[in-house]
């Protein structure tokens, strides 16, 4: 076998190795992208749970949230401020979830479930009032969900 033939065979072997390496890299990137999406989806659920968990653990906060959703005028000025703070955190959690969906980090089916929950809450008079009062603190895209 001549040096030219050996060189040609080594180039073919090298080319095959490069193609296999690129395929392997593609598979690994796909897997890591899926893992990143799952981690993002889990983080979104955790963020919303972190916002709403105090409502279940503290009867006074639960009362403020429940009453504030339906009738802000039934709350004192101090309780309204607490309701608005909770609403801000609640809507910011949804904003983050929406952001993840828009940038492809959340599956459409999962987003549709979150969107349904968001629509349920923003229809409540207390959150609708806050939304009108402070629209500038939320992404414009979130306001288009309505």
C-alpha positions as a Markdown table, in Angstrom:
| # | Residue | x | y | z |
|---|---|---|---|---|
| 1 | Unk | 0.0 | 0.0 | 0.0 |
| 2 | Unk | 1.4 | 3.4 | -1.0 |
| 3 | Unk | 1.5 | 6.5 | 1.2 |
| 4 | Unk | -1.1 | 8.1 | -1.0 |
| 5 | Unk | -3.5 | 5.2 | -0.4 |
| 6 | Unk | -2.8 | 5.3 | 3.4 |
| 7 | Unk | -3.4 | 9.0 | 3.4 |
| 8 | Unk | -6.7 | 8.6 | 1.5 |
| 9 | Unk | -7.9 | 5.9 | 3.9 |
| 10 | Unk | -6.9 | 8.0 | 6.9 |
| 11 | Unk | -8.8 | 11.0 | 5.5 |
| 12 | Unk | -11.9 | 8.8 | 5.0 |
| 13 | Unk | -11.6 | 7.5 | 8.6 |
| 14 | Unk | -11.1 | 11.0 | 9.9 |
| 15 | Unk | -14.2 | 12.3 | 8.0 |
| 16 | Unk | -16.3 | 9.4 | 9.4 |
| 17 | Unk | -15.0 | 10.2 | 12.9 |
| 18 | Unk | -15.9 | 13.9 | 12.5 |
| 19 | Unk | -19.5 | 13.0 | 11.3 |
| 20 | Unk | -20.0 | 10.7 | 14.2 |
| 21 | Unk | -18.7 | 13.3 | 16.6 |
| 22 | Unk | -21.1 | 15.9 | 15.3 |
| 23 | Unk | -24.0 | 13.4 | 15.5 |
| 24 | Unk | -23.0 | 12.6 | 19.1 |
| 25 | Unk | -22.8 | 16.3 | 19.9 |
| 26 | Unk | -26.2 | 16.9 | 18.4 |
| 27 | Unk | -27.7 | 14.1 | 20.5 |
| 28 | Unk | -26.1 | 15.5 | 23.7 |
| 29 | Unk | -27.3 | 19.1 | 22.9 |
| 30 | Unk | -30.8 | 17.8 | 22.4 |
| 31 | Unk | -30.8 | 15.9 | 25.7 |
| 32 | Unk | -29.4 | 18.9 | 27.6 |
| 33 | Unk | -32.0 | 21.2 | 26.0 |
| 34 | Unk | -34.7 | 18.9 | 27.2 |
| 35 | Unk | -33.2 | 18.8 | 30.7 |
| 36 | Unk | -33.0 | 22.6 | 30.7 |
| 37 | Unk | -36.7 | 22.8 | 29.6 |
| 38 | Unk | -37.8 | 20.4 | 32.4 |
| 39 | Unk | -35.8 | 22.3 | 35.0 |
| 40 | Unk | -37.3 | 25.6 | 33.8 |
| 41 | Unk | -40.8 | 24.2 | 34.0 |
| 42 | Unk | -40.1 | 22.9 | 37.5 |
| 43 | Unk | -38.7 | 26.2 | 38.6 |
| 44 | Unk | -41.8 | 28.0 | 37.3 |
| 45 | Unk | -44.1 | 25.8 | 39.3 |
| 46 | Unk | -41.9 | 26.2 | 42.3 |
| 47 | Unk | -41.9 | 30.0 | 42.0 |
| 48 | Unk | -45.7 | 30.1 | 41.9 |
| 49 | Unk | -45.9 | 27.7 | 44.8 |
| 50 | Unk | -43.6 | 29.9 | 46.8 |
| 51 | Unk | -45.9 | 32.8 | 46.2 |
| 52 | Unk | -49.1 | 31.0 | 47.1 |
| 53 | Unk | -47.8 | 28.8 | 49.9 |
| 54 | Unk | -48.1 | 31.5 | 52.6 |
| 55 | Unk | -51.8 | 31.8 | 51.8 |
| 56 | Unk | -52.3 | 28.2 | 53.0 |
| 57 | Unk | -50.0 | 28.5 | 56.0 |
| 58 | Unk | -51.2 | 31.8 | 57.4 |
| 59 | Unk | -55.0 | 32.3 | 57.9 |
| 60 | Unk | -54.7 | 36.1 | 58.0 |
| 61 | Unk | -52.9 | 36.2 | 54.6 |
| 62 | Unk | -55.4 | 33.7 | 53.2 |
| 63 | Unk | -58.2 | 36.0 | 54.4 |
| 64 | Unk | -56.6 | 39.0 | 52.8 |
| 65 | Unk | -56.1 | 37.2 | 49.5 |
| 66 | Unk | -59.6 | 35.7 | 49.4 |
| 67 | Unk | -61.4 | 38.9 | 50.3 |
| 68 | Unk | -59.1 | 41.1 | 48.2 |
| 69 | Unk | -59.8 | 38.9 | 45.1 |
| 70 | Unk | -63.5 | 39.7 | 45.3 |
| 71 | Unk | -63.9 | 43.0 | 47.2 |
| 72 | Unk | -61.0 | 45.3 | 47.9 |
| 73 | Unk | -63.3 | 47.8 | 49.7 |
| 74 | Unk | -63.8 | 45.2 | 52.4 |
| 75 | Unk | -60.1 | 45.4 | 53.3 |
| 76 | Unk | -58.4 | 48.1 | 55.4 |
| 77 | Unk | -55.8 | 50.3 | 53.7 |
| 78 | Unk | -53.0 | 48.2 | 55.3 |
| 79 | Unk | -54.6 | 44.9 | 54.1 |
| 80 | Unk | -55.1 | 46.3 | 50.6 |
| 81 | Unk | -51.4 | 47.1 | 50.5 |
| 82 | Unk | -50.6 | 43.6 | 51.5 |
| 83 | Unk | -53.0 | 42.3 | 48.9 |
| 84 | Unk | -51.4 | 44.5 | 46.2 |
| 85 | Unk | -47.9 | 43.2 | 47.3 |
| 86 | Unk | -49.1 | 39.6 | 47.0 |
| 87 | Unk | -50.8 | 40.3 | 43.7 |
| 88 | Unk | -47.6 | 41.8 | 42.3 |
| 89 | Unk | -45.6 | 38.7 | 43.3 |
| 90 | Unk | -48.3 | 36.4 | 41.9 |
| 91 | Unk | -48.4 | 38.2 | 38.6 |
| 92 | Unk | -44.6 | 38.4 | 38.3 |
| 93 | Unk | -44.5 | 34.6 | 38.8 |
| 94 | Unk | -46.9 | 34.3 | 35.8 |
| 95 | Unk | -44.8 | 36.8 | 33.8 |
| 96 | Unk | -41.8 | 34.6 | 34.3 |
| 97 | Unk | -43.7 | 31.5 | 33.3 |
| 98 | Unk | -44.9 | 33.4 | 30.1 |
| 99 | Unk | -41.4 | 34.5 | 29.4 |
| 100 | Unk | -40.2 | 30.9 | 29.5 |
| 101 | Unk | -43.0 | 29.8 | 27.1 |
| 102 | Unk | -42.2 | 32.6 | 24.6 |
| 103 | Unk | -38.5 | 31.7 | 24.5 |
| 104 | Unk | -39.2 | 28.0 | 24.0 |
| 105 | Unk | -38.4 | 26.8 | 27.5 |
| 106 | Unk | -41.9 | 25.6 | 28.2 |
| 107 | Unk | -44.1 | 23.3 | 26.1 |
| 108 | Unk | -47.3 | 24.8 | 24.7 |
| 109 | Unk | -49.6 | 22.3 | 26.5 |
| 110 | Unk | -48.1 | 23.2 | 29.8 |
| 111 | Unk | -48.3 | 26.9 | 29.1 |
| 112 | Unk | -52.0 | 26.6 | 28.2 |
| 113 | Unk | -52.7 | 25.2 | 31.6 |
| 114 | Unk | -50.8 | 28.1 | 33.3 |
| 115 | Unk | -52.6 | 30.5 | 31.0 |
| 116 | Unk | -56.0 | 29.2 | 32.0 |
| 117 | Unk | -55.1 | 29.7 | 35.7 |
| 118 | Unk | -53.9 | 33.2 | 35.0 |
| 119 | Unk | -57.1 | 34.1 | 33.1 |
| 120 | Unk | -59.1 | 32.8 | 36.0 |
| 121 | Unk | -57.3 | 35.0 | 38.5 |
| 122 | Unk | -57.1 | 38.2 | 36.4 |
| 123 | Unk | -60.8 | 38.1 | 36.0 |
| 124 | Unk | -61.2 | 38.5 | 39.8 |
| 125 | Unk | -62.2 | 42.1 | 40.6 |
| 126 | Unk | -59.2 | 42.7 | 43.0 |
| 127 | Unk | -56.6 | 41.6 | 40.6 |
| 128 | Unk | -58.3 | 43.3 | 37.7 |
| 129 | Unk | -58.2 | 46.6 | 39.7 |
| 130 | Unk | -54.5 | 46.1 | 40.5 |
| 131 | Unk | -53.8 | 45.4 | 36.8 |
| 132 | Unk | -55.4 | 48.6 | 35.7 |
| 133 | Unk | -53.6 | 50.5 | 38.5 |
| 134 | Unk | -50.1 | 49.3 | 37.7 |
| 135 | Unk | -49.9 | 48.0 | 34.1 |
| 136 | Unk | -46.4 | 49.5 | 33.6 |
| 137 | Unk | -44.8 | 47.0 | 36.0 |
| 138 | Unk | -45.6 | 44.0 | 33.8 |
| 139 | Unk | -44.4 | 43.0 | 30.4 |
| 140 | Unk | -46.6 | 44.2 | 27.5 |
| 141 | Unk | -46.9 | 40.6 | 26.2 |
| 142 | Unk | -48.5 | 39.5 | 29.5 |
| 143 | Unk | -51.2 | 42.1 | 29.1 |
| 144 | Unk | -52.0 | 40.7 | 25.7 |
| 145 | Unk | -53.0 | 37.3 | 27.2 |
| 146 | Unk | -56.3 | 38.7 | 28.3 |
